[in-house]
Amino acid sequence: MTAVPTVASRPDRAGEPPRPTGPRARRPIRWSYGSGRRRDARTLIAYAFLAPAFAMFLIVMLLPIGKAVQVSFYDWLPFPGADNTFVGLDNYTRALGDPQFRLSVVNAVVYMLVTVPGQIVLGLGVALLLQNRLPGRMVFRVLFYLPVVTSWVVVSLLFRYLFATDGGLVNWVLVEGLGVVDEPIGWLDSRWTAIAALCALGIWKGIGWTAIILLAGLTGVPRELHEAAAVDGASYLRRVWHVTLPALRRTLVFVSVMLVIGSFNVFISVLLMTQGGPAGQTEVPLTYTYRETFNFLEFGYGSAVAVLMTVVVLILSIGQMMLANRAERGE
Amino acid sequence: MNRVPRRRDRLVGASLAVVTALALVGCSGGDPSSTDGELTGTITFWHAYGADSKELETLREVIIPGFEAKYPGADVEDVAVPYDQLHQKMITAAAGGDLPDVMRADIIWVPEAAKLGLLERLDTAMPDFEELAAKVFPGTLETNRYQDGYYGLPLDTNTRVLMYNADALAAAGVSEPPATFDELRELADKLAGTDIYAFADNGLSGWNVLPWIWSAGGDITDENYTKATGYLNSPESVAGVTLLFDLFQKEQMPNIVLGGTGGVPTSDGLATGKYATILDGPWMYPIFEAAHPDFELQVGPVPAGPGGSVSVVGGEDIVVFRGSRNKALALEFTRYLLSDEAQLEFAKIGQMSVLRDLDVVEVNPTYGPFVEQLKTAKPRPPVPAWPKIDDLLQRRLQAAFGGEMSVQEALDAAAEEIDALLAQG
């Protein structure tokens, strides 16, 4: 018979209150420190693992953001020995009064209002389709996700050629393929058609991501509710509306917050597809601040615009999450 | 629990070690700079010669090896940056402290860079500056001036001339390119109703509209570059821009003038007969040869108005940065680029020389019209605020062409804003 060491027989634990034993009891490792305080080492190990990631976050994100906020209050040049004057809120009042900035915000809002619902609706449709056990389902999943992993630079240039007025594929399909239009449309030659082309690119690129996330969320929809609804005679669409969507609420909130943030950050597609043209009509806040900062050396003003956009996106995200929480609590 | 290291673990460990070693190799620093007086070491040279261009080939296979042969131990590393990004890259590098030693800068960037304190003042740093300055055209030298000093030396020069498609002109029943404003208007009238555009240009910035403003007898500022009101919005300047505006209204100028990216570029349109005329520079010859070998490029002078046939001077200057760690070698490379051998090599492939006594027409007869045009061509105002001035001029004019205001109103508004920028020096 092997001797089973009991708690009380261990010399370094003499004097301790008896701890629960048994198959389910967990024994935290305890080490004591100089001051005699005992800490849960598991917590410390957790902090140790988080430390590198947090250091990266601090250095690469928080410090530059802080610096940008500081710079936004100055008339600033990043060169050594430059004469940087403090101007207070001048950059901000200038931004709010600048018609070109206001135009860029309008463009970003329109882009958001078109691409976010577009991606959610189409992504949900794709996710619902992918739920069925089709043969070749894996292939479809990969194909739908492929646009997400492509380079923005490459696809922006590609779409620019697709939407070219003469010889672009889109116009060819519309004029010669389907015959719905008589004259080729100058997509990138005027503001709203160019924005339509940008939205098309944005939606195309994001459907796969939305679909994959919603697909994961769909696995959490209780099957019994679906079956019960079917037994009660609900059609497929009604089941989706009343059973699937409420169950997907959390996922949908997450997806829509991420998509809104992403849509305000649209940059590469605008820079490469329209270059903000024609005549600055399709400028978005990020291309506007990029141009002001790097072409005209207005670093303070550019930073002020960037800070304003950050505040806007932050307010929108918090607003969205609060609305979602309130709706959930209201059920 | 200890495990005996298996073969797979050892393999993983070995590959990690190899990968780490390879990664660290890439982190090795550059060559140490030479001491003053010895022309050895490495310098970096930034330029905007296009990838696959003849200029880049000449640079890498003739110019740089020639320099390195002359100074054994010297190494020039060239970095090709697309033109649209070079200015921003310079600014970012200045902020980050990693500017190159030498750069081929567009002439319009030099005063601004000098004002920011980035450039080495060459007239004091080079003992033979006077001799070098005497070798080049005075107009090209002036683009390097900021306040009292010269912050660069010219490398190449160019200008815009009228390029035309003879077949498109024949479709209008015209055999000669338009030589005056009136002839251009007549050409537009004759081409009305056809698919062909009489004239095409891809923007409304200084580079695009100044030839027309100057040829009409107007100007953008006074001689000392202090005031734009009274010059930019003078009746002559307005007349120059109105010529283009009328063509655009009659649909004889394509939409790309507004900067939209969906249209056909000027060079492609000219070669395919969509555009009857464009304005462009001597670098287009190799480009047309490569992209449209069947097209025979013909040129003529900029259509003359009341002010004559006046075009705009372009070109590039060589600048040396103040933070360069190997200034002696950088200055020597600058001298080399201005030497007869280097300038001749560049002249062979479309880069017109700035040397007064190098007859580029002998090198390539196609330069003839450009040399002629350069005799009367004017530079854009060499002021530090030029990039901003250029942009706001373009915006105002694009608003006018888009129908938001008249040309006169656009030029009035632009002149006022430009006055404010010029006042900042």
Contacts between the chains, C-beta under 8 A, distances in Angstrom:
chain1	res1	chain2	res2	distance
A	77	B	116	7.0
A	78	B	94	7.3
A	78	B	95	3.4
A	79	B	94	5.5
A	79	B	95	6.5
A	79	B	116	5.9
A	79	B	117	6.6
A	79	B	118	7.2
A	80	B	97	7.8
A	81	B	117	6.6
A	82	B	116	7.8
A	82	B	117	8.0
A	160	B	261	6.1
A	160	B	262	7.8
A	163	B	262	6.2
A	164	B	262	5.3
A	164	B	263	7.8
A	165	B	262	4.4
A	165	B	263	5.7
A	165	B	264	7.7
A	166	B	263	7.7
A	166	B	264	6.0
A	168	B	262	7.3
A	186	B	255	6.2
A	186	B	260	7.0
A	186	B	262	5.6
A	186	B	263	7.4
A	187	B	262	5.4
A	188	B	260	5.1
A	188	B	261	4.8
A	188	B	262	3.2
A	188	B	263	7.9
A	189	B	255	4.7
A	189	B	258	7.1
A	189	B	260	3.8
A	189	B	262	5.2
A	189	B	263	6.6
A	190	B	260	7.4
A	194	B	260	7.5
A	194	B	262	7.9
A	273	B	261	6.8
A	274	B	260	7.4
A	274	B	261	5.6
A	275	B	259	7.0
A	275	B	261	5.9
A	277	B	258	7.0
A	277	B	259	3.7
A	277	B	260	5.4
A	277	B	261	6.3
A	278	B	255	7.4
A	278	B	258	3.9
A	278	B	259	4.7
A	278	B	260	3.8
A	278	B	398	7.1
A	278	B	402	7.7
A	279	B	258	5.2
A	279	B	259	5.6
A	279	B	395	6.7
A	279	B	398	3.6
A	279	B	399	6.6
A	279	B	402	5.9
A	280	B	395	6.3
A	280	B	398	7.7
A	294	B	87	7.8
A	294	B	88	4.1
A	294	B	91	5.8
A	294	B	92	7.1
A	295	B	87	7.0
A	295	B	88	6.9
A	295	B	387	6.2
A	295	B	391	7.1
A	296	B	387	6.5
A	296	B	388	5.2
A	296	B	391	7.2
A	297	B	91	6.5
A	297	B	112	8.0
A	297	B	116	7.8
